[in-house]
Amino acid sequence: MKSRLHKIEIRNFKAFREFTLNLEGRHLLVYGDNGAGKSSLYWALYTFPQSARKPKNSIAKFEKCLA
Protein backbone atom coordinates (compact mmCIF):
# COMPACT_ATOMS: atom_id res chain seq x y z
CA MET A 1 0.00 0.00 0.00
CA LYS A 2 1.41 3.37 -1.01
CA SER A 3 0.93 6.44 1.12
CA ARG A 4 0.40 9.80 -0.45
CA LEU A 5 0.48 13.32 0.93
CA HIS A 6 -2.79 15.15 0.28
CA LYS A 7 -2.32 18.42 2.14
CA ILE A 8 0.53 20.41 3.68
CA GLU A 9 -0.18 22.81 6.54
CA ILE A 10 2.61 24.93 7.99
CA ARG A 11 2.24 27.33 10.92
CA ASN A 12 4.85 29.63 12.44
CA PHE A 13 7.80 28.19 10.58
CA LYS A 14 10.35 30.48 8.95
CA ALA A 15 8.55 32.58 6.28
CA PHE A 16 5.11 31.11 7.04
CA ARG A 17 2.62 32.21 9.70
CA GLU A 18 -0.15 30.07 8.19
CA PHE A 19 0.18 28.17 4.94
CA THR A 20 -1.97 25.43 3.42
CA LEU A 21 -1.31 23.61 0.16
CA ASN A 22 -3.78 21.04 -1.16
CA LEU A 23 -1.93 18.52 -3.30
CA GLU A 24 -3.53 17.05 -6.38
CA GLY A 25 -1.87 14.76 -8.88
CA ARG A 26 1.50 13.07 -8.70
CA HIS A 27 3.93 15.95 -9.22
CA LEU A 28 4.54 19.31 -7.61
CA LEU A 29 6.55 22.20 -9.00
CA VAL A 30 7.34 25.06 -6.65
CA TYR A 31 8.43 28.36 -8.15
CA GLY A 32 8.29 32.02 -7.19
CA ASP A 33 10.19 35.22 -6.63
CA ASN A 34 13.11 35.48 -4.25
CA GLY A 35 11.81 35.66 -0.69
CA ALA A 36 8.50 33.96 -1.55
CA GLY A 37 9.14 31.00 0.80
CA LYS A 38 10.37 28.22 -1.49
CA SER A 39 13.29 27.37 0.81
CA SER A 40 11.05 27.63 3.87
CA LEU A 41 8.72 25.07 2.31
CA TYR A 42 11.69 22.78 1.61
CA TRP A 43 12.99 23.08 5.18
CA ALA A 44 9.54 22.43 6.66
CA LEU A 45 9.21 19.26 4.58
CA TYR A 46 12.76 18.21 5.55
CA THR A 47 12.40 19.02 9.27
CA PHE A 48 9.14 17.18 9.88
CA PRO A 49 10.33 13.62 9.11
CA GLN A 50 13.73 14.31 10.66
CA SER A 51 12.14 15.38 13.94
CA ALA A 52 9.88 12.31 13.99
CA ARG A 53 12.94 10.09 14.46
CA LYS A 54 14.42 12.05 17.38
CA PRO A 55 13.61 11.92 21.09
CA LYS A 56 11.02 14.48 22.20
CA ASN A 57 13.44 16.48 24.35
CA SER A 58 15.79 17.06 21.39
CA ILE A 59 13.09 18.68 19.23
CA ALA A 60 11.68 21.14 21.78
CA LYS A 61 12.73 24.10 19.62
CA PHE A 62 10.51 22.82 16.77
CA GLU A 63 7.56 21.88 18.95
CA LYS A 64 5.61 25.09 18.38
CA CYS A 65 6.12 24.85 14.62
CA LEU A 66 4.99 21.24 14.30
CA ALA A 67 1.97 21.34 16.59
C-alpha positions as CSV (number, residue, x, y, z in Angstrom):
1,M,0.0,0.0,0.0
2,K,1.4,3.4,-1.0
3,S,0.9,6.4,1.1
4,R,0.4,9.8,-0.5
5,L,0.5,13.3,0.9
6,H,-2.8,15.1,0.3
7,K,-2.3,18.4,2.1
8,I,0.5,20.4,3.7
9,E,-0.2,22.8,6.5
10,I,2.6,24.9,8.0
11,R,2.2,27.3,10.9
12,N,4.8,29.6,12.4
13,F,7.8,28.2,10.6
14,K,10.4,30.5,9.0
15,A,8.6,32.6,6.3
16,F,5.1,31.1,7.0
17,R,2.6,32.2,9.7
18,E,-0.1,30.1,8.2
19,F,0.2,28.2,4.9
20,T,-2.0,25.4,3.4
21,L,-1.3,23.6,0.2
22,N,-3.8,21.0,-1.2
23,L,-1.9,18.5,-3.3
24,E,-3.5,17.0,-6.4
25,G,-1.9,14.8,-8.9
26,R,1.5,13.1,-8.7
27,H,3.9,16.0,-9.2
28,L,4.5,19.3,-7.6
29,L,6.5,22.2,-9.0
30,V,7.3,25.1,-6.7
31,Y,8.4,28.4,-8.2
32,G,8.3,32.0,-7.2
33,D,10.2,35.2,-6.6
34,N,13.1,35.5,-4.2
35,G,11.8,35.7,-0.7
36,A,8.5,34.0,-1.6
37,G,9.1,31.0,0.8
38,K,10.4,28.2,-1.5
39,S,13.3,27.4,0.8
40,S,11.1,27.6,3.9
41,L,8.7,25.1,2.3
42,Y,11.7,22.8,1.6
43,W,13.0,23.1,5.2
44,A,9.5,22.4,6.7
45,L,9.2,19.3,4.6
46,Y,12.8,18.2,5.5
47,T,12.4,19.0,9.3
48,F,9.1,17.2,9.9
49,P,10.3,13.6,9.1
50,Q,13.7,14.3,10.7
51,S,12.1,15.4,13.9
52,A,9.9,12.3,14.0
53,R,12.9,10.1,14.5
54,K,14.4,12.0,17.4
55,P,13.6,11.9,21.1
56,K,11.0,14.5,22.2
57,N,13.4,16.5,24.3
58,S,15.8,17.1,21.4
59,I,13.1,18.7,19.2
60,A,11.7,21.1,21.8
61,K,12.7,24.1,19.6
62,F,10.5,22.8,16.8
63,E,7.6,21.9,19.0
64,K,5.6,25.1,18.4
65,C,6.1,24.8,14.6
66,L,5.0,21.2,14.3
67,A,2.0,21.3,16.6
